[in-house]
Amino acid sequence: MTDEFTLDPRLEADSISLTDMPLSHVRLMNDARFPWLVLVPRKTGLEELADLEAGERTLLMEEIAHASSVLRQATSCDKINVGALGNVVRQLHVHVIARFEGDDAWDGPVWGVGEPEPYDDEARERMCEELISRLRVRSR
């Protein structure tokens, strides 16, 4: 999309690459307790939503809505949480998290709750395949 987009190393270390949408690179957080997508606009130097041009903000909202729908369909979750904090990782990124009543963090935020439980190989492959196929339906 723009020249030399690079992903923050912390996002790269904590998540699995899935696919690209028109604006954002989509990743799956590697924590099986909470099915959790991260959308990272592929533009350099972004920290805040306000750093995007108006049309790009609109496009990002559409991508968030699509990712939310995909995650809901894939997980049959009770609620979707969306957040863009950026206090630790400054690069603009948006969390789209499937939540279940009774999950380890219900009814608060997922950040700082317990230790991440990485997907085992089979579960990771299954989840990635399902999410990629659903995400690409609208991304074309």
C-alpha positions as CSV (number, residue, x, y, z in Angstrom):
1,M,0.0,0.0,0.0
2,T,2.7,2.5,0.9
3,D,6.5,2.2,0.8
4,E,8.2,0.0,3.3
5,F,5.4,-0.8,5.8
6,T,6.9,-2.7,8.7
7,L,5.0,-4.4,11.5
8,D,6.0,-3.6,15.1
9,P,8.1,-6.5,16.4
10,R,5.8,-7.0,19.4
11,L,2.8,-7.5,17.2
12,E,4.7,-9.8,15.0
13,A,5.9,-11.9,18.0
14,D,2.5,-12.2,19.6
15,S,0.4,-12.9,16.6
16,I,0.0,-15.0,13.4
17,S,-0.3,-13.4,9.9
18,L,-3.6,-14.2,8.2
19,T,-4.3,-12.0,5.2
20,D,-4.5,-8.4,3.9
21,M,-7.6,-6.4,3.5
22,P,-7.6,-3.3,1.3
23,L,-6.1,-1.1,4.1
24,S,-5.1,-3.4,6.9
25,H,-3.0,-6.4,7.5
26,V,-4.9,-8.9,9.6
27,R,-3.4,-11.1,12.3
28,L,-4.6,-13.6,14.9
29,M,-3.3,-13.1,18.4
30,N,-1.7,-16.4,19.6
31,D,-3.8,-16.8,22.7
32,A,-6.4,-19.6,22.4
33,R,-8.3,-18.3,25.4
34,F,-9.6,-15.3,23.4
35,P,-10.1,-15.6,19.6
36,W,-8.7,-12.2,18.7
37,L,-7.9,-10.4,15.5
38,V,-5.6,-7.4,15.1
39,L,-6.0,-5.1,12.1
40,V,-2.9,-3.0,11.3
41,P,-3.3,-0.3,8.6
42,R,-0.4,-0.8,6.2
43,K,0.8,2.8,6.2
44,T,4.0,4.0,7.9
45,G,4.0,6.4,10.8
46,L,0.5,5.9,12.0
47,E,-0.2,6.0,15.8
48,E,-3.8,7.4,16.1
49,L,-7.0,6.9,14.2
50,A,-6.9,10.6,13.5
51,D,-3.6,10.1,11.5
52,L,-5.6,8.4,8.8
53,E,-7.2,10.4,6.0
54,A,-11.0,10.6,6.2
55,G,-11.6,7.9,3.5
56,E,-9.1,5.6,5.2
57,R,-10.9,6.0,8.5
58,T,-14.1,5.0,6.8
59,L,-12.4,2.0,5.2
60,L,-10.9,0.9,8.5
61,M,-14.4,1.0,10.1
62,E,-15.7,-1.2,7.3
63,E,-12.8,-3.6,7.8
64,I,-13.4,-3.7,11.6
65,A,-17.1,-4.4,10.9
66,H,-16.1,-7.2,8.5
67,A,-13.6,-8.7,10.9
68,S,-16.2,-8.5,13.7
69,S,-18.7,-10.4,11.6
70,V,-16.2,-13.0,10.6
71,L,-15.1,-13.6,14.2
72,R,-18.7,-13.9,15.4
73,Q,-19.5,-16.4,12.6
74,A,-16.3,-18.4,13.3
75,T,-16.7,-18.6,17.1
76,S,-20.4,-18.1,17.9
77,C,-19.2,-15.7,20.7
78,D,-21.5,-13.8,23.0
79,K,-19.9,-10.3,22.4
80,I,-17.3,-8.6,20.2
81,N,-14.9,-6.1,21.9
82,V,-13.1,-3.6,19.7
83,G,-10.3,-1.4,20.9
84,A,-7.4,0.7,19.7
85,L,-5.3,1.5,22.8
86,G,-1.7,1.8,21.6
87,N,-0.2,2.6,25.0
88,V,2.4,-0.2,24.7
89,V,2.6,-0.7,20.9
90,R,2.4,2.8,19.4
91,Q,1.8,1.6,15.8
92,L,-1.9,2.0,15.0
93,H,-3.7,-1.3,15.4
94,V,-7.2,-2.3,16.2
95,H,-8.1,-5.3,18.4
96,V,-11.3,-7.2,17.5
97,I,-11.9,-9.8,20.3
98,A,-14.5,-12.5,20.6
99,R,-15.8,-12.7,24.1
100,F,-17.8,-15.4,25.9
101,E,-19.7,-15.1,29.1
102,G,-17.6,-16.9,31.6
103,D,-14.3,-16.5,29.8
104,D,-11.2,-15.9,32.0
105,A,-11.6,-12.1,31.7
106,W,-15.4,-11.7,31.6
107,D,-16.7,-9.0,32.3
108,G,-13.6,-6.9,32.1
109,P,-10.9,-6.3,29.5
110,V,-8.6,-9.2,28.3
111,W,-5.4,-7.3,28.9
112,G,-3.3,-8.5,31.8
113,V,-5.5,-11.5,32.6
114,G,-3.5,-14.6,33.2
115,E,-0.8,-15.9,30.8
116,P,-1.5,-16.3,27.1
117,E,-2.2,-19.9,26.0
118,P,-0.8,-20.3,22.5
119,Y,-2.8,-22.3,20.0
120,D,-1.6,-25.9,19.5
121,D,-0.6,-26.7,15.9
122,E,-3.9,-28.3,15.0
123,A,-6.1,-25.7,16.5
124,R,-4.0,-22.9,15.0
125,E,-4.2,-24.3,11.6
126,R,-8.0,-24.9,11.8
127,M,-8.7,-21.4,13.2
128,C,-6.4,-19.7,10.6
129,E,-7.9,-21.6,7.7
130,E,-11.4,-20.7,8.7
131,L,-10.7,-17.0,9.4
132,I,-8.7,-16.6,6.2
133,S,-11.5,-18.1,4.0
134,R,-14.1,-15.9,5.7
135,L,-12.0,-12.7,5.7
136,R,-11.2,-13.1,2.0
137,V,-14.9,-13.3,0.9
138,R,-15.3,-9.5,1.3
139,S,-11.7,-8.4,0.9
140,R,-11.5,-9.0,-2.8
